[in-house]
Amino acid sequence: MTIKERRRAAEGRVRAAEDAVARLREGFAGVGITLPSLRIDPVSCAGSDPVSPLVDLGRCNIDTALRLSAVLEAQGPAGHGG
C-alpha cells in the first residue's frame, strides 16, 4: 500500500469516527443527555496511519452518569439490536 493509499484509508477511518461521534451526540440528545467531552481522541489519530481512532466519551457528572445508566437499563440486554 502506498503512502497516499494509507493516508486515504486513515482519513476514511477518522471520518467514520467523526460520524460515530455525531450519531452518539444526536442519540444522547434524543434522551436528554449531553456529554460535553464527547469527541474523537486526538492521540489515537496521531501519525500518518491511525489504525482505529478512539471515541472519547469523556467525563460527566454523577447525574448524567445515572441518567445514562437508566437509559441503558431500560433498553435491556439486547437493546442495541444485536
OpenMM code with the backbone's topology and positions (N, CA, C; nanometers):
from openmm import Vec3, app, unit

residues = "MET THR ILE LYS GLU ARG ARG ARG ALA ALA GLU GLY ARG VAL ARG ALA ALA GLU ASP ALA VAL ALA ARG LEU ARG GLU GLY PHE ALA GLY VAL GLY ILE THR LEU PRO SER LEU ARG ILE ASP PRO VAL SER CYS ALA GLY SER ASP PRO VAL SER PRO LEU VAL ASP LEU GLY ARG CYS ASN ILE ASP THR ALA LEU ARG LEU SER ALA VAL LEU GLU ALA GLN GLY PRO ALA GLY HIS GLY GLY".split()
positions = [
    Vec3(0.0851, -0.1172, 0.0000),
    Vec3(0.0000, 0.0000, 0.0000),
    Vec3(0.0897, 0.1235, 0.0000),
    Vec3(0.0570, 0.2169, -0.0865),
    Vec3(0.1374, 0.3383, -0.0954),
    Vec3(0.1022, 0.4335, 0.0191),
    Vec3(0.1855, 0.5331, 0.0377),
    Vec3(0.1611, 0.6336, 0.1419),
    Vec3(0.0286, 0.7037, 0.1151),
    Vec3(0.0034, 0.7348, -0.0106),
    Vec3(-0.1211, 0.8030, -0.0463),
    Vec3(-0.2420, 0.7150, -0.0135),
    Vec3(-0.2336, 0.5869, -0.0424),
    Vec3(-0.3432, 0.4943, -0.0115),
    Vec3(-0.3632, 0.4797, 0.1389),
    Vec3(-0.2529, 0.4732, 0.2134),
    Vec3(-0.2641, 0.4642, 0.3596),
    Vec3(-0.3273, 0.5893, 0.4177),
    Vec3(-0.2876, 0.7037, 0.3635),
    Vec3(-0.3439, 0.8304, 0.4104),
    Vec3(-0.4947, 0.8353, 0.3826),
    Vec3(-0.5365, 0.7925, 0.2651),
    Vec3(-0.6802, 0.7907, 0.2328),
    Vec3(-0.7555, 0.6959, 0.3257),
    Vec3(-0.6972, 0.5790, 0.3518),
    Vec3(-0.7616, 0.4826, 0.4412),
    Vec3(-0.7736, 0.5415, 0.5818),
    Vec3(-0.6670, 0.6074, 0.6281),
    Vec3(-0.6692, 0.6691, 0.7612),
    Vec3(-0.7739, 0.7795, 0.7666),
    Vec3(-0.7823, 0.8600, 0.6609),
    Vec3(-0.8825, 0.9663, 0.6564),
    Vec3(-1.0232, 0.9068, 0.6603),
    Vec3(-1.0427, 0.7947, 0.5951),
    Vec3(-1.1727, 0.7279, 0.5979),
    Vec3(-1.2085, 0.6800, 0.7374),
    Vec3(-1.1098, 0.6264, 0.8100),
    Vec3(-1.1348, 0.5808, 0.9468),
    Vec3(-1.1663, 0.6991, 1.0390),
    Vec3(-1.0975, 0.8098, 1.0192),
    Vec3(-1.1250, 0.9288, 1.1010),
    Vec3(-1.2652, 0.9815, 1.0697),
    Vec3(-1.3028, 0.9840, 0.9421),
    Vec3(-1.4386, 1.0273, 0.9063),
    Vec3(-1.5432, 0.9354, 0.9683),
    Vec3(-1.5169, 0.8048, 0.9676),
    Vec3(-1.6111, 0.7098, 1.0284),
    Vec3(-1.6236, 0.7371, 1.1780),
    Vec3(-1.5116, 0.7677, 1.2436),
    Vec3(-1.5150, 0.8004, 1.3868),
    Vec3(-1.5908, 0.9306, 1.4102),
    Vec3(-1.5723, 1.0294, 1.3233),
    Vec3(-1.6459, 1.1555, 1.3351),
    Vec3(-1.7960, 1.1313, 1.3202),
    Vec3(-1.8333, 1.0444, 1.2263),
    Vec3(-1.9746, 1.0102, 1.2084),
    Vec3(-2.0295, 0.9413, 1.3326),
    Vec3(-1.9501, 0.8522, 1.3915),
    Vec3(-1.9935, 0.7829, 1.5132),
    Vec3(-2.0160, 0.8823, 1.6261),
    Vec3(-1.9266, 0.9792, 1.6400),
    Vec3(-1.9416, 1.0821, 1.7439),
    Vec3(-2.0695, 1.1622, 1.7188),
    Vec3(-2.0943, 1.1987, 1.5949),
    Vec3(-2.2148, 1.2756, 1.5632),
    Vec3(-2.3406, 1.1941, 1.5947),
    Vec3(-2.3393, 1.0654, 1.5606),
    Vec3(-2.4552, 0.9804, 1.5900),
    Vec3(-2.4756, 0.9643, 1.7399),
    Vec3(-2.3662, 0.9469, 1.8132),
    Vec3(-2.3767, 0.9363, 1.9586),
    Vec3(-2.4325, 1.0650, 2.0183),
    Vec3(-2.3792, 1.1785, 1.9743),
    Vec3(-2.4256, 1.3077, 2.0272),
    Vec3(-2.5753, 1.3241, 2.0012),
    Vec3(-2.6186, 1.2906, 1.8807),
    Vec3(-2.7602, 1.3021, 1.8462),
    Vec3(-2.8449, 1.2040, 1.9280),
    Vec3(-2.7979, 1.0813, 1.9414),
    Vec3(-2.8720, 0.9822, 2.0191),
    Vec3(-2.8831, 1.0197, 2.1656),
    Vec3(-2.7739, 1.0648, 2.2236),
    Vec3(-2.7776, 1.1086, 2.3633),
    Vec3(-2.8714, 1.2282, 2.3796),
    Vec3(-2.8654, 1.3221, 2.2865),
    Vec3(-2.9524, 1.4399, 2.2943),
    Vec3(-3.0991, 1.3982, 2.2877),
    Vec3(-3.1281, 1.2948, 2.2118),
    Vec3(-3.2643, 1.2467, 2.1994),
    Vec3(-3.3233, 1.1932, 2.3286),
    Vec3(-3.2359, 1.1547, 2.4222),
    Vec3(-3.2841, 1.1071, 2.5524),
    Vec3(-3.2447, 1.2042, 2.6634),
    Vec3(-3.2100, 1.3277, 2.6232),
    Vec3(-3.1833, 1.4334, 2.7201),
    Vec3(-3.0488, 1.4267, 2.7886),
    Vec3(-2.9514, 1.3631, 2.7251),
    Vec3(-2.8178, 1.3509, 2.7854),
    Vec3(-2.7175, 1.4264, 2.6998),
    Vec3(-2.6360, 1.5074, 2.7667),
    Vec3(-2.5289, 1.5801, 2.6992),
    Vec3(-2.3957, 1.5377, 2.7592),
    Vec3(-2.3061, 1.4922, 2.6738),
    Vec3(-2.1691, 1.4618, 2.7164),
    Vec3(-2.0786, 1.5660, 2.6509),
    Vec3(-2.0449, 1.6728, 2.7232),
    Vec3(-1.9694, 1.7827, 2.6632),
    Vec3(-1.8315, 1.7433, 2.6126),
    Vec3(-1.7749, 1.6378, 2.6666),
    Vec3(-1.6402, 1.5971, 2.6260),
    Vec3(-1.6403, 1.4935, 2.5140),
    Vec3(-1.7572, 1.4565, 2.4620),
    Vec3(-1.7657, 1.3574, 2.3555),
    Vec3(-1.6880, 1.4058, 2.2345),
    Vec3(-1.5914, 1.3241, 2.1909),
    Vec3(-1.5059, 1.3639, 2.0784),
    Vec3(-1.4237, 1.2449, 2.0319),
    Vec3(-1.3527, 1.2647, 1.9238),
    Vec3(-1.2528, 1.1678, 1.8812),
    Vec3(-1.1275, 1.1953, 1.9624),
    Vec3(-1.0661, 1.0905, 2.0130),
    Vec3(-0.9421, 1.1053, 2.0881),
    Vec3(-0.8309, 1.1463, 1.9921),
    Vec3(-0.7761, 1.2665, 2.0076),
    Vec3(-0.6753, 1.3137, 1.9125),
    Vec3(-0.5474, 1.2311, 1.9120),
    Vec3(-0.5096, 1.1742, 2.0245),
    Vec3(-0.3868, 1.0958, 2.0300),
    Vec3(-0.3979, 0.9711, 1.9428),
    Vec3(-0.5171, 0.9117, 1.9395),
    Vec3(-0.5347, 0.7905, 1.8588),
    Vec3(-0.5332, 0.8206, 1.7095),
    Vec3(-0.5419, 0.9481, 1.6738),
    Vec3(-0.5368, 0.9887, 1.5334),
    Vec3(-0.3988, 1.0397, 1.4934),
    Vec3(-0.3069, 1.0428, 1.5884),
    Vec3(-0.1733, 1.0956, 1.5614),
    Vec3(-0.0990, 1.0043, 1.4639),
    Vec3(-0.0114, 1.0634, 1.3933),
    Vec3(0.0690, 0.9867, 1.2987),
    Vec3(0.0011, 0.9801, 1.1631),
    Vec3(0.0677, 0.9146, 1.0707),
    Vec3(0.0174, 0.9113, 0.9338),
    Vec3(-0.0755, 0.7944, 0.9069),
    Vec3(-0.0863, 0.7007, 1.0006),
    Vec3(-0.1668, 0.5814, 0.9743),
    Vec3(-0.2375, 0.5330, 1.1002),
    Vec3(-0.3366, 0.6100, 1.1491),
    Vec3(-0.4062, 0.5624, 1.2682),
    Vec3(-0.4825, 0.4343, 1.2371),
    Vec3(-0.4637, 0.3332, 1.3207),
    Vec3(-0.5287, 0.2043, 1.2974),
    Vec3(-0.6775, 0.2157, 1.3226),
    Vec3(-0.7125, 0.2704, 1.4345),
    Vec3(-0.8529, 0.2822, 1.4695),
    Vec3(-0.8703, 0.3998, 1.5646),
    Vec3(-0.9185, 0.5134, 1.5142),
    Vec3(-0.9399, 0.6259, 1.6053),
    Vec3(-1.0352, 0.5860, 1.7175),
    Vec3(-1.0057, 0.6318, 1.8371),
    Vec3(-1.0902, 0.6022, 1.9520),
    Vec3(-1.1889, 0.7155, 1.9739),
    Vec3(-1.3083, 0.6793, 2.0174),
    Vec3(-1.4087, 0.7786, 2.0545),
    Vec3(-1.3985, 0.7973, 2.2045),
    Vec3(-1.3754, 0.9199, 2.2450),
    Vec3(-1.3637, 0.9539, 2.3865),
    Vec3(-1.4997, 1.0022, 2.4351),
    Vec3(-1.5638, 0.9216, 2.5201),
    Vec3(-1.6937, 0.9605, 2.5734),
    Vec3(-1.6794, 1.0687, 2.6790),
    Vec3(-1.5601, 1.0859, 2.7284),
    Vec3(-1.5324, 1.1958, 2.8190),
    Vec3(-1.5826, 1.1745, 2.9601),
    Vec3(-1.5754, 1.2811, 3.0335),
    Vec3(-1.6165, 1.2792, 3.1741),
    Vec3(-1.7551, 1.3388, 3.1856),
    Vec3(-1.8284, 1.2941, 3.2864),
    Vec3(-1.9607, 1.3503, 3.3108),
    Vec3(-1.9867, 1.3505, 3.4607),
    Vec3(-2.0844, 1.4302, 3.5021),
    Vec3(-2.1171, 1.4351, 3.6442),
    Vec3(-2.2025, 1.3138, 3.6822),
    Vec3(-2.2260, 1.2969, 3.8102),
    Vec3(-2.2992, 1.1800, 3.8599),
    Vec3(-2.4414, 1.1761, 3.8047),
    Vec3(-2.5077, 1.2903, 3.7991),
    Vec3(-2.6448, 1.2938, 3.7476),
    Vec3(-2.6499, 1.2408, 3.6040),
    Vec3(-2.5579, 1.2854, 3.5210),
    Vec3(-2.5550, 1.2388, 3.3819),
    Vec3(-2.5240, 1.0902, 3.3759),
    Vec3(-2.4309, 1.0430, 3.4591),
    Vec3(-2.3988, 0.9006, 3.4616),
    Vec3(-2.5203, 0.8168, 3.5017),
    Vec3(-2.5957, 0.8632, 3.5988),
    Vec3(-2.7151, 0.7910, 3.6426),
    Vec3(-2.8233, 0.7922, 3.5347),
    Vec3(-2.8415, 0.9057, 3.4681),
    Vec3(-2.9397, 0.9129, 3.3603),
    Vec3(-2.9008, 0.8219, 3.2446),
    Vec3(-2.7729, 0.8192, 3.2119),
    Vec3(-2.7245, 0.7317, 3.1060),
    Vec3(-2.7451, 0.5854, 3.1444),
    Vec3(-2.7155, 0.5509, 3.2681),
    Vec3(-2.7382, 0.4145, 3.3165),
    Vec3(-2.8851, 0.3758, 3.3068),
    Vec3(-2.9738, 0.4676, 3.3435),
    Vec3(-3.1171, 0.4405, 3.3372),
    Vec3(-3.1620, 0.4130, 3.1941),
    Vec3(-3.1106, 0.4907, 3.0995),
    Vec3(-3.1464, 0.4697, 2.9587),
    Vec3(-3.0973, 0.3333, 2.9123),
    Vec3(-2.9751, 0.2993, 2.9465),
    Vec3(-2.9207, 0.1696, 2.9061),
    Vec3(-2.9971, 0.0541, 2.9700),
    Vec3(-3.0292, 0.0665, 3.0969),
    Vec3(-3.1038, -0.0383, 3.1663),
    Vec3(-3.2423, -0.0554, 3.1053),
    Vec3(-3.3048, 0.0533, 3.0645),
    Vec3(-3.4377, 0.0462, 3.0044),
    Vec3(-3.4356, -0.0273, 2.8704),
    Vec3(-3.3217, -0.0259, 2.8047),
    Vec3(-3.3092, -0.0927, 2.6753),
    Vec3(-3.2995, -0.2446, 2.6896),
    Vec3(-3.2585, -0.2910, 2.8046),
    Vec3(-3.2428, -0.4351, 2.8250),
    Vec3(-3.1163, -0.4872, 2.7611),
    Vec3(-3.0891, -0.6168, 2.7781),
    Vec3(-2.9615, -0.6720, 2.7303),
    Vec3(-2.9435, -0.6690, 2.5793),
    Vec3(-3.0509, -0.6724, 2.5023),
    Vec3(-3.0365, -0.6721, 2.3563),
    Vec3(-3.0818, -0.5394, 2.2974),
    Vec3(-3.0755, -0.4337, 2.3750),
    Vec3(-3.1247, -0.3040, 2.3296),
    Vec3(-3.0493, -0.2446, 2.2132),
    Vec3(-2.9303, -0.2940, 2.1871),
    Vec3(-2.8512, -0.2394, 2.0773),
    Vec3(-2.8887, -0.3020, 1.9434),
    Vec3(-2.9841, -0.3916, 1.9421),
    Vec3(-3.0281, -0.4532, 1.8179),
    Vec3(-2.9577, -0.5827, 1.7871),
    Vec3(-2.8689, -0.6265, 1.8759),
    Vec3(-2.7912, -0.7480, 1.8496),
    Vec3(-2.8381, -0.8543, 1.9316),
] * unit.nanometer
topology = app.Topology()
chain = topology.addChain("A")
for resn in residues:
    res = topology.addResidue(resn, chain)
    for name in ("N", "CA", "C"):
        topology.addAtom(name, app.Element.getBySymbol(name[0]), res)
